[in-house]
Amino acid sequence: MIEQQIEIPTKDGHTTTFITHPERDGPHPVIIFYMDAPAIREELRDMARRLGTSGYYVMLPNLYYRSGVMELGPLPADPEAPERKRMFQLMASIDIPLIMEDTRALLAYADGQAAARNDIVGTVGYCMSGRYAINAATHFPQRVKAAASIYGTHLATDQPDSPHLAGRKTRAELYFGCAETDIYAPMETIEKVRQSMKDDGANAEVEIYPGTHHGFAFPKRPVYDKTAAERHWERLLALYRRNLWSQAAGQ
């Protein structure tokens, strides 16, 4: 495996991006892995490596670079702790238009990489970034073939770029993996997404993971559920095999 951490130029500066991919047998379909709220850390790099070893060119960008922040370090459980308040401030400092500009920059970088099959792209986002992964499919429909939101937040809003409206804007396959108990994505929101996908005839699946809580796929979280986490990996890799590898093999 090849690993590197590079500075990718964007409209607003440079985003430090961790990249991992197989050493041989490229070019490899690209996967953009959008971080969750606690920012870049080894836990996420390990997840990127797992995707990479399955045959992908994985890009894990720092989304907080505009604030000059890379890693937040350990976060206290207390929601009133200064560290957690800072995290929520950083979350509020970014939005879909900004992250789509970053995505454009990431794809532009991939255009120049021999190891990257930049016309066949998948995305995945956890927590705050589920909406970014889904929106990448609507903003870059010629490239993004599959997008996954894992316990994503802000999935059904009153904005035109709400993820629950994505099914009518893209032909990519969409996957929403949801925790059964999630204060950030309550069941009524999940059902709204499910109904909208059905009404729009989207190529999409909304799956609820029984007995889980928000964050269940992260090994370092107290709510980590190994069985559910492994199922999420199976679902994610199957999504990419259907939509990325099948197209790469057929061209």
C-alpha positions as semicolon CSV with decimal commas, in nm:
position;residue;x (nm);y (nm);z (nm)
1;M;0,000;0,000;0,000
2;I;0,107;0,356;-0,074
3;E;0,034;0,626;0,184
4;Q;0,094;0,997;0,170
5;Q;-0,029;1,315;0,333
6;I;-0,033;1,611;0,099
7;E;-0,158;1,966;0,074
8;I;-0,423;1,997;-0,195
9;P;-0,491;2,352;-0,316
10;T;-0,850;2,473;-0,286
11;K;-1,035;2,793;-0,354
12;D;-0,979;2,897;0,010
13;G;-0,631;2,761;0,082
14;H;-0,498;2,407;0,113
15;T;-0,656;2,102;0,269
16;T;-0,423;1,846;0,423
17;T;-0,535;1,515;0,274
18;F;-0,442;1,160;0,368
19;I;-0,426;0,938;0,062
20;T;-0,387;0,561;0,051
21;H;-0,409;0,314;-0,237
22;P;-0,264;-0,016;-0,360
23;E;0,086;0,002;-0,499
24;R;0,005;-0,193;-0,815
25;D;-0,272;-0,280;-1,061
26;G;-0,406;0,073;-1,099
27;P;-0,560;0,301;-1,182
28;H;-0,803;0,254;-0,893
29;P;-1,154;0,398;-0,853
30;V;-1,149;0,701;-0,625
31;I;-1,325;0,714;-0,289
32;I;-1,362;1,045;-0,106
33;F;-1,396;0,981;0,267
34;Y;-1,544;1,281;0,448
35;M;-1,450;1,302;0,816
36;D;-1,691;1,324;1,109
37;A;-1,709;1,612;1,356
38;P;-1,412;1,513;1,582
39;A;-1,182;1,568;1,282
40;I;-0,885;1,380;1,140
41;R;-0,734;1,113;1,365
42;E;-0,569;0,774;1,337
43;E;-0,906;0,601;1,374
44;L;-1,016;0,755;1,044
45;R;-0,685;0,686;0,874
46;D;-0,723;0,320;0,967
47;M;-1,070;0,318;0,812
48;A;-0,929;0,479;0,497
49;R;-0,663;0,209;0,486
50;R;-0,930;-0,059;0,505
51;L;-1,103;0,091;0,204
52;G;-0,773;0,125;0,022
53;T;-0,678;-0,239;0,068
54;S;-1,000;-0,330;-0,114
55;G;-0,861;-0,169;-0,428
56;Y;-0,944;0,199;-0,407
57;Y;-0,765;0,532;-0,424
58;V;-0,890;0,682;-0,097
59;M;-0,879;1,052;-0,014
60;L;-0,944;1,168;0,345
61;P;-0,937;1,550;0,350
62;N;-0,925;1,781;0,651
63;L;-1,246;1,982;0,630
64;Y;-1,153;2,229;0,904
65;Y;-0,852;2,378;0,727
66;R;-1,022;2,715;0,685
67;S;-1,010;2,749;1,065
68;G;-0,648;2,637;1,081
69;V;-0,745;2,315;1,262
70;M;-0,627;1,964;1,177
71;E;-0,675;1,733;1,477
72;L;-0,884;1,801;1,788
73;G;-0,746;1,528;2,011
74;P;-0,948;1,352;2,284
75;L;-1,289;1,502;2,353
76;P;-1,452;1,497;2,698
77;A;-1,796;1,337;2,722
78;D;-1,941;1,651;2,885
79;P;-2,129;1,845;2,613
80;E;-2,050;2,168;2,798
81;A;-1,675;2,108;2,789
82;P;-1,483;2,380;2,600
83;E;-1,336;2,120;2,364
84;R;-1,681;2,001;2,260
85;K;-1,811;2,354;2,220
86;R;-1,516;2,424;1,992
87;M;-1,600;2,116;1,787
88;F;-1,957;2,236;1,736
89;Q;-1,825;2,578;1,632
90;L;-1,603;2,413;1,374
91;M;-1,896;2,206;1,246
92;A;-2,097;2,525;1,201
93;S;-1,813;2,689;1,010
94;I;-1,859;2,463;0,707
95;D;-2,155;2,382;0,486
96;I;-2,250;2,201;0,168
97;P;-2,136;2,472;-0,079
98;L;-1,793;2,497;0,087
99;I;-1,739;2,121;0,096
100;M;-1,851;2,085;-0,265
101;E;-1,581;2,338;-0,358
102;D;-1,333;2,123;-0,166
103;T;-1,462;1,816;-0,349
104;R;-1,401;1,990;-0,681
105;A;-1,041;2,053;-0,572
106;L;-0,994;1,691;-0,464
107;L;-1,123;1,565;-0,797
108;A;-0,898;1,808;-0,981
109;Y;-0,600;1,668;-0,793
110;A;-0,706;1,312;-0,872
111;D;-0,719;1,407;-1,241
112;G;-0,341;1,428;-1,242
113;Q;-0,270;1,103;-1,057
114;A;-0,182;0,792;-1,255
115;A;-0,301;0,569;-0,970
116;A;-0,650;0,725;-0,966
117;R;-0,940;0,630;-1,192
118;N;-1,091;0,973;-1,150
119;D;-1,398;0,921;-1,368
120;I;-1,531;0,649;-1,136
121;V;-1,582;0,789;-0,785
122;G;-1,752;0,680;-0,466
123;T;-1,808;0,884;-0,152
124;V;-1,876;0,814;0,214
125;G;-1,947;1,048;0,502
126;Y;-2,006;0,985;0,870
127;C;-2,209;1,198;1,110
128;M;-2,194;1,562;0,994
129;S;-2,054;1,453;0,658
130;G;-2,326;1,216;0,548
131;R;-2,490;1,513;0,374
132;Y;-2,163;1,597;0,200
133;A;-2,119;1,246;0,062
134;I;-2,475;1,245;-0,073
135;N;-2,444;1,595;-0,220
136;A;-2,127;1,497;-0,402
137;A;-2,343;1,261;-0,608
138;T;-2,576;1,545;-0,708
139;H;-2,301;1,801;-0,773
140;F;-2,074;1,568;-0,970
141;P;-2,321;1,325;-1,131
142;Q;-2,089;1,230;-1,418
143;R;-1,822;1,107;-1,177
144;V;-1,982;0,994;-0,853
145;K;-2,143;0,653;-0,905
146;A;-2,214;0,562;-0,542
147;A;-2,254;0,762;-0,222
148;A;-2,303;0,651;0,138
149;S;-2,420;0,838;0,446
150;I;-2,345;0,655;0,771
151;Y;-2,553;0,788;1,061
152;G;-2,556;1,118;0,874
153;T;-2,711;1,433;1,016
154;H;-2,920;1,710;0,854
155;L;-3,065;1,453;0,614
156;A;-3,402;1,623;0,567
157;T;-3,400;2,003;0,576
158;D;-3,601;2,277;0,405
159;Q;-3,307;2,364;0,179
160;P;-3,288;2,271;-0,192
161;D;-2,966;2,076;-0,128
162;S;-3,121;1,859;0,144
163;P;-2,999;1,499;0,113
164;H;-3,354;1,363;0,113
165;L;-3,403;1,530;-0,227
166;A;-3,093;1,377;-0,382
167;G;-3,272;1,084;-0,543
168;R;-3,425;1,309;-0,807
169;K;-3,088;1,467;-0,896
170;T;-2,852;1,175;-0,948
171;R;-2,839;0,828;-1,099
172;A;-2,576;0,721;-0,847
173;E;-2,670;0,448;-0,602
174;L;-2,730;0,602;-0,259
175;Y;-2,702;0,425;0,073
176;F;-2,817;0,558;0,410
177;G;-2,698;0,351;0,705
178;C;-2,879;0,473;1,016
179;A;-2,858;0,404;1,388
180;E;-3,180;0,294;1,554
181;T;-3,127;0,546;1,834
182;D;-2,987;0,877;1,714
183;I;-3,078;1,217;1,854
184;Y;-2,912;1,377;1,550
185;A;-3,120;1,174;1,302
186;P;-3,447;1,070;1,471
187;M;-3,671;0,808;1,317
188;E;-3,909;1,064;1,168
189;T;-3,618;1,210;0,970
190;I;-3,509;0,867;0,849
191;E;-3,863;0,785;0,740
192;K;-3,882;1,113;0,550
193;V;-3,564;1,016;0,363
194;R;-3,699;0,669;0,293
195;Q;-4,031;0,801;0,161
196;S;-3,866;1,063;-0,056
197;M;-3,633;0,807;-0,211
198;K;-3,931;0,583;-0,285
199;D;-4,140;0,867;-0,431
200;D;-3,855;0,976;-0,657
201;G;-3,777;0,626;-0,778
202;A;-3,421;0,663;-0,657
203;N;-3,158;0,392;-0,674
204;A;-3,128;0,402;-0,297
205;E;-3,149;0,205;0,024
206;V;-3,223;0,331;0,373
207;E;-3,118;0,077;0,636
208;I;-3,165;0,095;1,011
209;Y;-2,914;-0,094;1,225
210;P;-3,110;-0,244;1,518
211;G;-2,989;-0,176;1,870
212;T;-2,729;0,080;1,763
213;H;-2,654;0,438;1,859
214;H;-2,499;0,730;1,670
215;G;-2,132;0,652;1,611
216;F;-2,160;0,273;1,619
217;A;-1,901;0,213;1,343
218;F;-1,611;0,388;1,518
219;P;-1,395;0,141;1,716
220;K;-1,284;0,406;1,968
221;R;-1,635;0,515;2,064
222;P;-1,814;0,379;2,374
223;V;-2,114;0,304;2,150
224;Y;-1,907;0,090;1,911
225;D;-2,101;-0,215;1,798
226;K;-1,869;-0,464;1,630
227;T;-2,143;-0,665;1,463
228;A;-2,313;-0,357;1,321
229;A;-1,980;-0,201;1,226
230;E;-1,877;-0,509;1,029
231;R;-2,216;-0,515;0,858
232;H;-2,167;-0,153;0,758
233;W;-1,832;-0,247;0,602
234;E;-1,995;-0,530;0,410
235;R;-2,268;-0,299;0,283
236;L;-2,023;-0,023;0,193
237;L;-1,782;-0,247;0,004
238;A;-2,068;-0,420;-0,179
239;L;-2,201;-0,077;-0,283
240;Y;-1,865;0,011;-0,431
241;R;-1,816;-0,326;-0,599
242;R;-2,151;-0,289;-0,777
243;N;-2,099;0,065;-0,891
244;L;-1,725;0,132;-0,911
245;W;-1,552;-0,194;-0,991
246;S;-1,823;-0,309;-1,228
247;Q;-1,783;0,007;-1,435
248;A;-1,405;-0,002;-1,416
249;A;-1,403;-0,363;-1,539
250;G;-1,642;-0,284;-1,821
251;Q;-1,440;-0,001;-1,968
